[in-house]
Amino acid sequence: MQADLDYSAPAELFYNSSLRSNRKMVYRRFPTAAEAISFAVEELGVASAGFTTLQVGEERFERGQIQGLYDGADYPLTRKAVS
């Protein structure tokens, strides 16, 4: 999965920043998958976020998979310290 991901491809991120189901779903489009992954992990805290899905082309990644992409050796951006 991770080796095939094109981190430079456009990506869409769907998320609900709360575990409460009455929160509105948010959609954001990013110029690159790497930027979407960075936002999901560093800004949303994808591990503790509610619903989060990353779509790159026809591939979809859920919370744990997104974190795995961020932690992977192929991730092209500089990681910032996440508490």
mmCIF file of the N, C-alpha and C atoms, coordinates in Angstrom:
data_MODEL
# 
_entry.id   MODEL 
# 
loop_
_atom_site.group_PDB 
_atom_site.id 
_atom_site.type_symbol 
_atom_site.label_atom_id 
_atom_site.label_alt_id 
_atom_site.label_comp_id 
_atom_site.label_asym_id 
_atom_site.label_entity_id 
_atom_site.label_seq_id 
_atom_site.pdbx_PDB_ins_code 
_atom_site.Cartn_x 
_atom_site.Cartn_y 
_atom_site.Cartn_z 
_atom_site.occupancy 
_atom_site.B_iso_or_equiv 
_atom_site.pdbx_formal_charge 
_atom_site.auth_seq_id 
_atom_site.auth_comp_id 
_atom_site.auth_asym_id 
_atom_site.auth_atom_id 
_atom_site.pdbx_PDB_model_num 
ATOM 1   N N  . MET A 1 1  ? 0.832   -1.192 0.000  1.00 0.00 ? 1  MET A N  1 
ATOM 2   C CA . MET A 1 1  ? 0.000   0.000  0.000  1.00 0.00 ? 1  MET A CA 1 
ATOM 3   C C  . MET A 1 1  ? 0.873   1.251  0.000  1.00 0.00 ? 1  MET A C  1 
ATOM 4   N N  . GLN A 1 2  ? 1.749   1.429  0.973  1.00 0.00 ? 2  GLN A N  1 
ATOM 5   C CA . GLN A 1 2  ? 2.504   2.659  1.116  1.00 0.00 ? 2  GLN A CA 1 
ATOM 6   C C  . GLN A 1 2  ? 3.483   2.877  -0.023 1.00 0.00 ? 2  GLN A C  1 
ATOM 7   N N  . ALA A 1 3  ? 4.083   1.827  -0.519 1.00 0.00 ? 3  ALA A N  1 
ATOM 8   C CA . ALA A 1 3  ? 5.075   1.976  -1.573 1.00 0.00 ? 3  ALA A CA 1 
ATOM 9   C C  . ALA A 1 3  ? 4.448   2.466  -2.869 1.00 0.00 ? 3  ALA A C  1 
ATOM 10  N N  . ASP A 1 4  ? 3.169   2.200  -3.066 1.00 0.00 ? 4  ASP A N  1 
ATOM 11  C CA . ASP A 1 4  ? 2.489   2.580  -4.293 1.00 0.00 ? 4  ASP A CA 1 
ATOM 12  C C  . ASP A 1 4  ? 1.893   3.987  -4.244 1.00 0.00 ? 4  ASP A C  1 
ATOM 13  N N  . LEU A 1 5  ? 1.843   4.607  -3.097 1.00 0.00 ? 5  LEU A N  1 
ATOM 14  C CA . LEU A 1 5  ? 1.207   5.914  -2.976 1.00 0.00 ? 5  LEU A CA 1 
ATOM 15  C C  . LEU A 1 5  ? 2.063   6.993  -3.620 1.00 0.00 ? 5  LEU A C  1 
ATOM 16  N N  . ASP A 1 6  ? 1.433   7.797  -4.456 1.00 0.00 ? 6  ASP A N  1 
ATOM 17  C CA . ASP A 1 6  ? 2.090   8.951  -5.061 1.00 0.00 ? 6  ASP A CA 1 
ATOM 18  C C  . ASP A 1 6  ? 1.837   10.152 -4.149 1.00 0.00 ? 6  ASP A C  1 
ATOM 19  N N  . TYR A 1 7  ? 2.814   10.495 -3.349 1.00 0.00 ? 7  TYR A N  1 
ATOM 20  C CA . TYR A 1 7  ? 2.659   11.587 -2.385 1.00 0.00 ? 7  TYR A CA 1 
ATOM 21  C C  . TYR A 1 7  ? 2.479   12.947 -3.059 1.00 0.00 ? 7  TYR A C  1 
ATOM 22  N N  . SER A 1 8  ? 2.806   13.047 -4.348 1.00 0.00 ? 8  SER A N  1 
ATOM 23  C CA . SER A 1 8  ? 2.658   14.320 -5.059 1.00 0.00 ? 8  SER A CA 1 
ATOM 24  C C  . SER A 1 8  ? 1.306   14.444 -5.745 1.00 0.00 ? 8  SER A C  1 
ATOM 25  N N  . ALA A 1 9  ? 0.474   13.412 -5.681 1.00 0.00 ? 9  ALA A N  1 
ATOM 26  C CA . ALA A 1 9  ? -0.851  13.438 -6.315 1.00 0.00 ? 9  ALA A CA 1 
ATOM 27  C C  . ALA A 1 9  ? -1.822  14.269 -5.475 1.00 0.00 ? 9  ALA A C  1 
ATOM 28  N N  . PRO A 1 10 ? -2.801  14.915 -6.121 1.00 0.00 ? 10 PRO A N  1 
ATOM 29  C CA . PRO A 1 10 ? -3.837  15.635 -5.368 1.00 0.00 ? 10 PRO A CA 1 
ATOM 30  C C  . PRO A 1 10 ? -4.573  14.680 -4.433 1.00 0.00 ? 10 PRO A C  1 
ATOM 31  N N  . ALA A 1 11 ? -5.066  15.204 -3.329 1.00 0.00 ? 11 ALA A N  1 
ATOM 32  C CA . ALA A 1 11 ? -5.740  14.361 -2.342 1.00 0.00 ? 11 ALA A CA 1 
ATOM 33  C C  . ALA A 1 11 ? -6.937  15.087 -1.749 1.00 0.00 ? 11 ALA A C  1 
ATOM 34  N N  . GLU A 1 12 ? -7.876  14.293 -1.281 1.00 0.00 ? 12 GLU A N  1 
ATOM 35  C CA . GLU A 1 12 ? -9.055  14.815 -0.610 1.00 0.00 ? 12 GLU A CA 1 
ATOM 36  C C  . GLU A 1 12 ? -9.091  14.240 0.801  1.00 0.00 ? 12 GLU A C  1 
ATOM 37  N N  . LEU A 1 13 ? -9.469  15.065 1.750  1.00 0.00 ? 13 LEU A N  1 
ATOM 38  C CA . LEU A 1 13 ? -9.550  14.638 3.135  1.00 0.00 ? 13 LEU A CA 1 
ATOM 39  C C  . LEU A 1 13 ? -10.961 14.910 3.629  1.00 0.00 ? 13 LEU A C  1 
ATOM 40  N N  . PHE A 1 14 ? -11.586 13.890 4.167  1.00 0.00 ? 14 PHE A N  1 
ATOM 41  C CA . PHE A 1 14 ? -12.913 13.990 4.756  1.00 0.00 ? 14 PHE A CA 1 
ATOM 42  C C  . PHE A 1 14 ? -12.741 13.713 6.239  1.00 0.00 ? 14 PHE A C  1 
ATOM 43  N N  . TYR A 1 15 ? -13.268 14.604 7.078  1.00 0.00 ? 15 TYR A N  1 
ATOM 44  C CA . TYR A 1 15 ? -13.081 14.375 8.505  1.00 0.00 ? 15 TYR A CA 1 
ATOM 45  C C  . TYR A 1 15 ? -14.177 15.009 9.333  1.00 0.00 ? 15 TYR A C  1 
ATOM 46  N N  . ASN A 1 16 ? -14.323 14.473 10.504 1.00 0.00 ? 16 ASN A N  1 
ATOM 47  C CA . ASN A 1 16 ? -15.219 14.975 11.527 1.00 0.00 ? 16 ASN A CA 1 
ATOM 48  C C  . ASN A 1 16 ? -14.324 15.133 12.739 1.00 0.00 ? 16 ASN A C  1 
ATOM 49  N N  . SER A 1 17 ? -14.092 16.342 13.147 1.00 0.00 ? 17 SER A N  1 
ATOM 50  C CA . SER A 1 17 ? -13.082 16.576 14.180 1.00 0.00 ? 17 SER A CA 1 
ATOM 51  C C  . SER A 1 17 ? -13.516 16.190 15.586 1.00 0.00 ? 17 SER A C  1 
ATOM 52  N N  . SER A 1 18 ? -14.703 15.670 15.719 1.00 0.00 ? 18 SER A N  1 
ATOM 53  C CA . SER A 1 18 ? -15.175 15.277 17.039 1.00 0.00 ? 18 SER A CA 1 
ATOM 54  C C  . SER A 1 18 ? -15.684 13.845 17.009 1.00 0.00 ? 18 SER A C  1 
ATOM 55  N N  . LEU A 1 19 ? -15.599 13.190 18.127 1.00 0.00 ? 19 LEU A N  1 
ATOM 56  C CA . LEU A 1 19 ? -16.144 11.846 18.233 1.00 0.00 ? 19 LEU A CA 1 
ATOM 57  C C  . LEU A 1 19 ? -17.666 11.870 18.346 1.00 0.00 ? 19 LEU A C  1 
ATOM 58  N N  . ARG A 1 20 ? -18.228 13.056 18.603 1.00 0.00 ? 20 ARG A N  1 
ATOM 59  C CA . ARG A 1 20 ? -19.690 13.181 18.677 1.00 0.00 ? 20 ARG A CA 1 
ATOM 60  C C  . ARG A 1 20 ? -20.263 13.134 17.267 1.00 0.00 ? 20 ARG A C  1 
ATOM 61  N N  . SER A 1 21 ? -21.260 12.319 17.069 1.00 0.00 ? 21 SER A N  1 
ATOM 62  C CA . SER A 1 21 ? -21.797 12.080 15.724 1.00 0.00 ? 21 SER A CA 1 
ATOM 63  C C  . SER A 1 21 ? -22.569 13.267 15.155 1.00 0.00 ? 21 SER A C  1 
ATOM 64  N N  . ASN A 1 22 ? -22.934 14.245 15.970 1.00 0.00 ? 22 ASN A N  1 
ATOM 65  C CA . ASN A 1 22 ? -23.707 15.373 15.449 1.00 0.00 ? 22 ASN A CA 1 
ATOM 66  C C  . ASN A 1 22 ? -22.826 16.477 14.860 1.00 0.00 ? 22 ASN A C  1 
ATOM 67  N N  . ARG A 1 23 ? -21.555 16.264 14.804 1.00 0.00 ? 23 ARG A N  1 
ATOM 68  C CA . ARG A 1 23 ? -20.646 17.241 14.213 1.00 0.00 ? 23 ARG A CA 1 
ATOM 69  C C  . ARG A 1 23 ? -20.688 17.159 12.699 1.00 0.00 ? 23 ARG A C  1 
ATOM 70  N N  . LYS A 1 24 ? -20.514 18.272 12.074 1.00 0.00 ? 24 LYS A N  1 
ATOM 71  C CA . LYS A 1 24 ? -20.553 18.366 10.621 1.00 0.00 ? 24 LYS A CA 1 
ATOM 72  C C  . LYS A 1 24 ? -19.305 17.750 9.980  1.00 0.00 ? 24 LYS A C  1 
ATOM 73  N N  . MET A 1 25 ? -19.510 17.052 8.877  1.00 0.00 ? 25 MET A N  1 
ATOM 74  C CA . MET A 1 25 ? -18.402 16.481 8.114  1.00 0.00 ? 25 MET A CA 1 
ATOM 75  C C  . MET A 1 25 ? -17.716 17.611 7.355  1.00 0.00 ? 25 MET A C  1 
ATOM 76  N N  . VAL A 1 26 ? -16.394 17.576 7.327  1.00 0.00 ? 26 VAL A N  1 
ATOM 77  C CA . VAL A 1 26 ? -15.599 18.601 6.649  1.00 0.00 ? 26 VAL A CA 1 
ATOM 78  C C  . VAL A 1 26 ? -14.867 17.955 5.476  1.00 0.00 ? 26 VAL A C  1 
ATOM 79  N N  . TYR A 1 27 ? -14.803 18.670 4.378  1.00 0.00 ? 27 TYR A N  1 
ATOM 80  C CA . TYR A 1 27 ? -14.095 18.216 3.178  1.00 0.00 ? 27 TYR A CA 1 
ATOM 81  C C  . TYR A 1 27 ? -13.023 19.241 2.846  1.00 0.00 ? 27 TYR A C  1 
ATOM 82  N N  . ARG A 1 28 ? -11.811 18.762 2.601  1.00 0.00 ? 28 ARG A N  1 
ATOM 83  C CA . ARG A 1 28 ? -10.725 19.643 2.146  1.00 0.00 ? 28 ARG A CA 1 
ATOM 84  C C  . ARG A 1 28 ? -9.969  18.960 1.033  1.00 0.00 ? 28 ARG A C  1 
ATOM 85  N N  . ARG A 1 29 ? -9.600  19.729 0.041  1.00 0.00 ? 29 ARG A N  1 
ATOM 86  C CA . ARG A 1 29 ? -8.790  19.231 -1.067 1.00 0.00 ? 29 ARG A CA 1 
ATOM 87  C C  . ARG A 1 29 ? -7.390  19.823 -0.905 1.00 0.00 ? 29 ARG A C  1 
ATOM 88  N N  . PHE A 1 30 ? -6.378  18.983 -1.147 1.00 0.00 ? 30 PHE A N  1 
ATOM 89  C CA . PHE A 1 30 ? -4.991  19.397 -1.008 1.00 0.00 ? 30 PHE A CA 1 
ATOM 90  C C  . PHE A 1 30 ? -4.268  19.184 -2.333 1.00 0.00 ? 30 PHE A C  1 
ATOM 91  N N  . PRO A 1 31 ? -3.296  20.037 -2.646 1.00 0.00 ? 31 PRO A N  1 
ATOM 92  C CA . PRO A 1 31 ? -2.546  19.874 -3.890 1.00 0.00 ? 31 PRO A CA 1 
ATOM 93  C C  . PRO A 1 31 ? -1.728  18.579 -3.923 1.00 0.00 ? 31 PRO A C  1 
ATOM 94  N N  . THR A 1 32 ? -1.323  18.097 -2.747 1.00 0.00 ? 32 THR A N  1 
ATOM 95  C CA . THR A 1 32 ? -0.560  16.845 -2.693 1.00 0.00 ? 32 THR A CA 1 
ATOM 96  C C  . THR A 1 32 ? -1.040  15.982 -1.525 1.00 0.00 ? 32 THR A C  1 
ATOM 97  N N  . ALA A 1 33 ? -0.882  14.682 -1.687 1.00 0.00 ? 33 ALA A N  1 
ATOM 98  C CA . ALA A 1 33 ? -1.222  13.748 -0.619 1.00 0.00 ? 33 ALA A CA 1 
ATOM 99  C C  . ALA A 1 33 ? -0.346  14.004 0.606  1.00 0.00 ? 33 ALA A C  1 
ATOM 100 N N  . ALA A 1 34 ? 0.911   14.346 0.385  1.00 0.00 ? 34 ALA A N  1 
ATOM 101 C CA . ALA A 1 34 ? 1.816   14.609 1.506  1.00 0.00 ? 34 ALA A CA 1 
ATOM 102 C C  . ALA A 1 34 ? 1.293   15.748 2.378  1.00 0.00 ? 34 ALA A C  1 
ATOM 103 N N  . GLU A 1 35 ? 0.773   16.793 1.752  1.00 0.00 ? 35 GLU A N  1 
ATOM 104 C CA . GLU A 1 35 ? 0.226   17.921 2.527  1.00 0.00 ? 35 GLU A CA 1 
ATOM 105 C C  . GLU A 1 35 ? -1.035  17.514 3.282  1.00 0.00 ? 35 GLU A C  1 
ATOM 106 N N  . ALA A 1 36 ? -1.865  16.690 2.673  1.00 0.00 ? 36 ALA A N  1 
ATOM 107 C CA . ALA A 1 36 ? -3.081  16.213 3.340  1.00 0.00 ? 36 ALA A CA 1 
ATOM 108 C C  . ALA A 1 36 ? -2.729  15.347 4.539  1.00 0.00 ? 36 ALA A C  1 
ATOM 109 N N  . ILE A 1 37 ? -1.757  14.482 4.371  1.00 0.00 ? 37 ILE A N  1 
ATOM 110 C CA . ILE A 1 37 ? -1.308  13.610 5.464  1.00 0.00 ? 37 ILE A CA 1 
ATOM 111 C C  . ILE A 1 37 ? -0.728  14.447 6.597  1.00 0.00 ? 37 ILE A C  1 
ATOM 112 N N  . SER A 1 38 ? 0.079   15.426 6.250  1.00 0.00 ? 38 SER A N  1 
ATOM 113 C CA . SER A 1 38 ? 0.653   16.315 7.250  1.00 0.00 ? 38 SER A CA 1 
ATOM 114 C C  . SER A 1 38 ? -0.446  17.018 8.044  1.00 0.00 ? 38 SER A C  1 
ATOM 115 N N  . PHE A 1 39 ? -1.441  17.559 7.356  1.00 0.00 ? 39 PHE A N  1 
ATOM 116 C CA . PHE A 1 39 ? -2.551  18.236 8.024  1.00 0.00 ? 39 PHE A CA 1 
ATOM 117 C C  . PHE A 1 39 ? -3.297  17.279 8.941  1.00 0.00 ? 39 PHE A C  1 
ATOM 118 N N  . ALA A 1 40 ? -3.586  16.090 8.441  1.00 0.00 ? 40 ALA A N  1 
ATOM 119 C CA . ALA A 1 40 ? -4.348  15.116 9.227  1.00 0.00 ? 40 ALA A CA 1 
ATOM 120 C C  . ALA A 1 40 ? -3.634  14.736 10.515 1.00 0.00 ? 40 ALA A C  1 
ATOM 121 N N  . VAL A 1 41 ? -2.342  14.528 10.444 1.00 0.00 ? 41 VAL A N  1 
ATOM 122 C CA . VAL A 1 41 ? -1.592  14.087 11.622 1.00 0.00 ? 41 VAL A CA 1 
ATOM 123 C C  . VAL A 1 41 ? -1.224  15.261 12.523 1.00 0.00 ? 41 VAL A C  1 
ATOM 124 N N  . GLU A 1 42 ? -0.679  16.308 11.943 1.00 0.00 ? 42 GLU A N  1 
ATOM 125 C CA . GLU A 1 42 ? -0.144  17.406 12.748 1.00 0.00 ? 42 GLU A CA 1 
ATOM 126 C C  . GLU A 1 42 ? -1.207  18.384 13.236 1.00 0.00 ? 42 GLU A C  1 
ATOM 127 N N  . GLU A 1 43 ? -2.239  18.618 12.449 1.00 0.00 ? 43 GLU A N  1 
ATOM 128 C CA . GLU A 1 43 ? -3.261  19.594 12.835 1.00 0.00 ? 43 GLU A CA 1 
ATOM 129 C C  . GLU A 1 43 ? -4.499  18.937 13.458 1.00 0.00 ? 43 GLU A C  1 
ATOM 130 N N  . LEU A 1 44 ? -4.962  17.853 12.850 1.00 0.00 ? 44 LEU A N  1 
ATOM 131 C CA . LEU A 1 44 ? -6.157  17.181 13.368 1.00 0.00 ? 44 LEU A CA 1 
ATOM 132 C C  . LEU A 1 44 ? -5.844  16.226 14.501 1.00 0.00 ? 44 LEU A C  1 
ATOM 133 N N  . GLY A 1 45 ? -4.631  15.706 14.513 1.00 0.00 ? 45 GLY A N  1 
ATOM 134 C CA . GLY A 1 45 ? -4.308  14.647 15.463 1.00 0.00 ? 45 GLY A CA 1 
ATOM 135 C C  . GLY A 1 45 ? -5.094  13.396 15.103 1.00 0.00 ? 45 GLY A C  1 
ATOM 136 N N  . VAL A 1 46 ? -4.861  12.917 13.889 1.00 0.00 ? 46 VAL A N  1 
ATOM 137 C CA . VAL A 1 46 ? -5.673  11.852 13.301 1.00 0.00 ? 46 VAL A CA 1 
ATOM 138 C C  . VAL A 1 46 ? -5.865  10.659 14.233 1.00 0.00 ? 46 VAL A C  1 
ATOM 139 N N  . ALA A 1 47 ? -4.916  10.372 15.086 1.00 0.00 ? 47 ALA A N  1 
ATOM 140 C CA . ALA A 1 47 ? -5.035  9.226  15.989 1.00 0.00 ? 47 ALA A CA 1 
ATOM 141 C C  . ALA A 1 47 ? -6.178  9.416  16.984 1.00 0.00 ? 47 ALA A C  1 
ATOM 142 N N  . SER A 1 48 ? -6.460  10.662 17.349 1.00 0.00 ? 48 SER A N  1 
ATOM 143 C CA . SER A 1 48 ? -7.525  10.921 18.320 1.00 0.00 ? 48 SER A CA 1 
ATOM 144 C C  . SER A 1 48 ? -8.745  11.573 17.696 1.00 0.00 ? 48 SER A C  1 
ATOM 145 N N  . ALA A 1 49 ? -8.695  11.830 16.391 1.00 0.00 ? 49 ALA A N  1 
ATOM 146 C CA . ALA A 1 49 ? -9.818  12.467 15.711 1.00 0.00 ? 49 ALA A CA 1 
ATOM 147 C C  . ALA A 1 49 ? -10.980 11.491 15.562 1.00 0.00 ? 49 ALA A C  1 
ATOM 148 N N  . GLY A 1 50 ? -12.113 12.036 15.198 1.00 0.00 ? 50 GLY A N  1 
ATOM 149 C CA . GLY A 1 50 ? -13.264 11.193 14.891 1.00 0.00 ? 50 GLY A CA 1 
ATOM 150 C C  . GLY A 1 50 ? -13.033 10.522 13.547 1.00 0.00 ? 50 GLY A C  1 
ATOM 151 N N  . PHE A 1 51 ? -14.006 10.550 12.698 1.00 0.00 ? 51 PHE A N  1 
ATOM 152 C CA . PHE A 1 51 ? -13.919 9.963  11.368 1.00 0.00 ? 51 PHE A CA 1 
ATOM 153 C C  . PHE A 1 51 ? -12.921 10.747 10.523 1.00 0.00 ? 51 PHE A C  1 
ATOM 154 N N  . THR A 1 52 ? -11.974 10.055 9.888  1.00 0.00 ? 52 THR A N  1 
ATOM 155 C CA . THR A 1 52 ? -11.024 10.688 8.981  1.00 0.00 ? 52 THR A CA 1 
ATOM 156 C C  . THR A 1 52 ? -10.714 9.720  7.851  1.00 0.00 ? 52 THR A C  1 
ATOM 157 N N  . THR A 1 53 ? -10.873 10.189 6.611  1.00 0.00 ? 53 THR A N  1 
ATOM 158 C CA . THR A 1 53 ? -10.552 9.384  5.433  1.00 0.00 ? 53 THR A CA 1 
ATOM 159 C C  . THR A 1 53 ? -9.784  10.242 4.439  1.00 0.00 ? 53 THR A C  1 
ATOM 160 N N  . LEU A 1 54 ? -8.707  9.691  3.930  1.00 0.00 ? 54 LEU A N  1 
ATOM 161 C CA . LEU A 1 54 ? -7.899  10.327 2.899  1.00 0.00 ? 54 LEU A CA 1 
ATOM 162 C C  . LEU A 1 54 ? -8.152  9.583  1.595  1.00 0.00 ? 54 LEU A C  1 
ATOM 163 N N  . GLN A 1 55 ? -8.445  10.325 0.536  1.00 0.00 ? 55 GLN A N  1 
ATOM 164 C CA . GLN A 1 55 ? -8.601  9.701  -0.771 1.00 0.00 ? 55 GLN A CA 1 
ATOM 165 C C  . GLN A 1 55 ? -7.578  10.287 -1.723 1.00 0.00 ? 55 GLN A C  1 
ATOM 166 N N  . VAL A 1 56 ? -6.802  9.389  -2.346 1.00 0.00 ? 56 VAL A N  1 
ATOM 167 C CA . VAL A 1 56 ? -5.791  9.756  -3.335 1.00 0.00 ? 56 VAL A CA 1 
ATOM 168 C C  . VAL A 1 56 ? -6.102  8.910  -4.562 1.00 0.00 ? 56 VAL A C  1 
ATOM 169 N N  . GLY A 1 57 ? -6.615  9.550  -5.599 1.00 0.00 ? 57 GLY A N  1 
ATOM 170 C CA . GLY A 1 57 ? -7.070  8.785  -6.756 1.00 0.00 ? 57 GLY A CA 1 
ATOM 171 C C  . GLY A 1 57 ? -8.184  7.849  -6.334 1.00 0.00 ? 57 GLY A C  1 
ATOM 172 N N  . GLU A 1 58 ? -8.024  6.570  -6.611 1.00 0.00 ? 58 GLU A N  1 
ATOM 173 C CA . GLU A 1 58 ? -9.022  5.564  -6.247 1.00 0.00 ? 58 GLU A CA 1 
ATOM 174 C C  . GLU A 1 58 ? -8.737  4.898  -4.899 1.00 0.00 ? 58 GLU A C  1 
ATOM 175 N N  . GLU A 1 59 ? -7.625  5.268  -4.263 1.00 0.00 ? 59 GLU A N  1 
ATOM 176 C CA . GLU A 1 59 ? -7.251  4.649  -2.990 1.00 0.00 ? 59 GLU A CA 1 
ATOM 177 C C  . GLU A 1 59 ? -7.780  5.452  -1.813 1.00 0.00 ? 59 GLU A C  1 
ATOM 178 N N  . ARG A 1 60 ? -8.265  4.733  -0.802 1.00 0.00 ? 60 ARG A N  1 
ATOM 179 C CA . ARG A 1 60 ? -8.747  5.359  0.430  1.00 0.00 ? 60 ARG A CA 1 
ATOM 180 C C  . ARG A 1 60 ? -7.950  4.836  1.610  1.00 0.00 ? 60 ARG A C  1 
ATOM 181 N N  . PHE A 1 61 ? -7.687  5.741  2.544  1.00 0.00 ? 61 PHE A N  1 
ATOM 182 C CA . PHE A 1 61 ? -6.920  5.404  3.739  1.00 0.00 ? 61 PHE A CA 1 
ATOM 183 C C  . PHE A 1 61 ? -7.674  5.933  4.953  1.00 0.00 ? 61 PHE A C  1 
ATOM 184 N N  . GLU A 1 62 ? -7.774  5.101  5.972  1.00 0.00 ? 62 GLU A N  1 
ATOM 185 C CA . GLU A 1 62 ? -8.446  5.480  7.214  1.00 0.00 ? 62 GLU A CA 1 
ATOM 186 C C  . GLU A 1 62 ? -7.413  5.960  8.234  1.00 0.00 ? 62 GLU A C  1 
ATOM 187 N N  . ARG A 1 63 ? -7.880  6.306  9.423  1.00 0.00 ? 63 ARG A N  1 
ATOM 188 C CA . ARG A 1 63 ? -7.027  6.932  10.445 1.00 0.00 ? 63 ARG A CA 1 
ATOM 189 C C  . ARG A 1 63 ? -5.694  6.241  10.675 1.00 0.00 ? 63 ARG A C  1 
ATOM 190 N N  . GLY A 1 64 ? -5.717  4.967  11.005 1.00 0.00 ? 64 GLY A N  1 
ATOM 191 C CA . GLY A 1 64 ? -4.473  4.248  11.283 1.00 0.00 ? 64 GLY A CA 1 
ATOM 192 C C  . GLY A 1 64 ? -3.561  4.168  10.076 1.00 0.00 ? 64 GLY A C  1 
ATOM 193 N N  . GLN A 1 65 ? -4.159  4.038  8.909  1.00 0.00 ? 65 GLN A N  1 
ATOM 194 C CA . GLN A 1 65 ? -3.372  3.977  7.679  1.00 0.00 ? 65 GLN A CA 1 
ATOM 195 C C  . GLN A 1 65 ? -2.728  5.327  7.385  1.00 0.00 ? 65 GLN A C  1 
ATOM 196 N N  . ILE A 1 66 ? -3.444  6.406  7.656  1.00 0.00 ? 66 ILE A N  1 
ATOM 197 C CA . ILE A 1 66 ? -2.898  7.748  7.435  1.00 0.00 ? 66 ILE A CA 1 
ATOM 198 C C  . ILE A 1 66 ? -1.680  7.962  8.342  1.00 0.00 ? 66 ILE A C  1 
ATOM 199 N N  . GLN A 1 67 ? -1.811  7.553  9.589  1.00 0.00 ? 67 GLN A N  1 
ATOM 200 C CA . GLN A 1 67 ? -0.681  7.670  10.519 1.00 0.00 ? 67 GLN A CA 1 
ATOM 201 C C  . GLN A 1 67 ? 0.487   6.837  10.022 1.00 0.00 ? 67 GLN A C  1 
ATOM 202 N N  . GLY A 1 68 ? 0.212   5.665  9.491  1.00 0.00 ? 68 GLY A N  1 
ATOM 203 C CA . GLY A 1 68 ? 1.260   4.807  8.953  1.00 0.00 ? 68 GLY A CA 1 
ATOM 204 C C  . GLY A 1 68 ? 1.977   5.431  7.770  1.00 0.00 ? 68 GLY A C  1 
ATOM 205 N N  . LEU A 1 69 ? 1.233   6.125  6.920  1.00 0.00 ? 69 LEU A N  1 
ATOM 206 C CA . LEU A 1 69 ? 1.837   6.826  5.787  1.00 0.00 ? 69 LEU A CA 1 
ATOM 207 C C  . LEU A 1 69 ? 2.756   7.942  6.278  1.00 0.00 ? 69 LEU A C  1 
ATOM 208 N N  . TYR A 1 70 ? 2.312   8.655  7.289  1.00 0.00 ? 70 TYR A N  1 
ATOM 209 C CA . TYR A 1 70 ? 3.101   9.746  7.872  1.00 0.00 ? 70 TYR A CA 1 
ATOM 210 C C  . TYR A 1 70 ? 4.391   9.216  8.503  1.00 0.00 ? 70 TYR A C  1 
ATOM 211 N N  . ASP A 1 71 ? 4.285   8.077  9.163  1.00 0.00 ? 71 ASP A N  1 
ATOM 212 C CA . ASP A 1 71 ? 5.436   7.488  9.857  1.00 0.00 ? 71 ASP A CA 1 
ATOM 213 C C  . ASP A 1 71 ? 6.375   6.735  8.913  1.00 0.00 ? 71 ASP A C  1 
ATOM 214 N N  . GLY A 1 72 ? 5.923   6.435  7.706  1.00 0.00 ? 72 GLY A N  1 
ATOM 215 C CA . GLY A 1 72 ? 6.700   5.622  6.776  1.00 0.00 ? 72 GLY A CA 1 
ATOM 216 C C  . GLY A 1 72 ? 7.964   6.297  6.267  1.00 0.00 ? 72 GLY A C  1 
ATOM 217 N N  . ALA A 1 73 ? 8.901   5.486  5.860  1.00 0.00 ? 73 ALA A N  1 
ATOM 218 C CA . ALA A 1 73 ? 10.189  5.981  5.364  1.00 0.00 ? 73 ALA A CA 1 
ATOM 219 C C  . ALA A 1 73 ? 10.046  6.779  4.072  1.00 0.00 ? 73 ALA A C  1 
ATOM 220 N N  . ASP A 1 74 ? 8.989   6.538  3.296  1.00 0.00 ? 74 ASP A N  1 
ATOM 221 C CA . ASP A 1 74 ? 8.796   7.222  2.017  1.00 0.00 ? 74 ASP A CA 1 
ATOM 222 C C  . ASP A 1 74 ? 8.161   8.607  2.151  1.00 0.00 ? 74 ASP A C  1 
ATOM 223 N N  . TYR A 1 75 ? 7.662   8.949  3.346  1.00 0.00 ? 75 TYR A N  1 
ATOM 224 C CA . TYR A 1 75 ? 6.999   10.244 3.527  1.00 0.00 ? 75 TYR A CA 1 
ATOM 225 C C  . TYR A 1 75 ? 7.965   11.374 3.203  1.00 0.00 ? 75 TYR A C  1 
ATOM 226 N N  . PRO A 1 76 ? 7.616   12.259 2.242  1.00 0.00 ? 76 PRO A N  1 
ATOM 227 C CA . PRO A 1 76 ? 8.604   13.213 1.716  1.00 0.00 ? 76 PRO A CA 1 
ATOM 228 C C  . PRO A 1 76 ? 8.786   14.529 2.482  1.00 0.00 ? 76 PRO A C  1 
ATOM 229 N N  . LEU A 1 77 ? 7.868   14.877 3.369  1.00 0.00 ? 77 LEU A N  1 
ATOM 230 C CA . LEU A 1 77 ? 7.966   16.166 4.063  1.00 0.00 ? 77 LEU A CA 1 
ATOM 231 C C  . LEU A 1 77 ? 8.637   16.017 5.417  1.00 0.00 ? 77 LEU A C  1 
ATOM 232 N N  . THR A 1 78 ? 9.117   17.127 5.939  1.00 0.00 ? 78 THR A N  1 
ATOM 233 C CA . THR A 1 78 ? 9.698   17.140 7.272  1.00 0.00 ? 78 THR A CA 1 
ATOM 234 C C  . THR A 1 78 ? 8.576   16.995 8.288  1.00 0.00 ? 78 THR A C  1 
ATOM 235 N N  . ARG A 1 79 ? 8.753   16.086 9.211  1.00 0.00 ? 79 ARG A N  1 
ATOM 236 C CA . ARG A 1 79 ? 7.744   15.875 10.251 1.00 0.00 ? 79 ARG A CA 1 
ATOM 237 C C  . ARG A 1 79 ? 7.998   16.852 11.396 1.00 0.00 ? 79 ARG A C  1 
ATOM 238 N N  . LYS A 1 80 ? 6.925   17.354 11.957 1.00 0.00 ? 80 LYS A N  1 
ATOM 239 C CA . LYS A 1 80 ? 7.093   18.187 13.144 1.00 0.00 ? 80 LYS A CA 1 
ATOM 240 C C  . LYS A 1 80 ? 6.755   17.354 14.367 1.00 0.00 ? 80 LYS A C  1 
ATOM 241 N N  . ALA A 1 81 ? 7.261   17.755 15.501 1.00 0.00 ? 81 ALA A N  1 
ATOM 242 C CA . ALA A 1 81 ? 6.991   17.020 16.727 1.00 0.00 ? 81 ALA A CA 1 
ATOM 243 C C  . ALA A 1 81 ? 5.506   17.112 17.034 1.00 0.00 ? 81 ALA A C  1 
ATOM 244 N N  . VAL A 1 82 ? 4.892   15.965 17.249 1.00 0.00 ? 82 VAL A N  1 
ATOM 245 C CA . VAL A 1 82 ? 3.469   15.895 17.560 1.00 0.00 ? 82 VAL A CA 1 
ATOM 246 C C  . VAL A 1 82 ? 3.325   15.390 18.973 1.00 0.00 ? 82 VAL A C  1 
ATOM 247 N N  . SER A 1 83 ? 2.568   16.129 19.785 1.00 0.00 ? 83 SER A N  1 
ATOM 248 C CA . SER A 1 83 ? 2.403   15.704 21.186 1.00 0.00 ? 83 SER A CA 1 
ATOM 249 C C  . SER A 1 83 ? 1.311   14.681 21.317 1.00 0.00 ? 83 SER A C  1 
# 
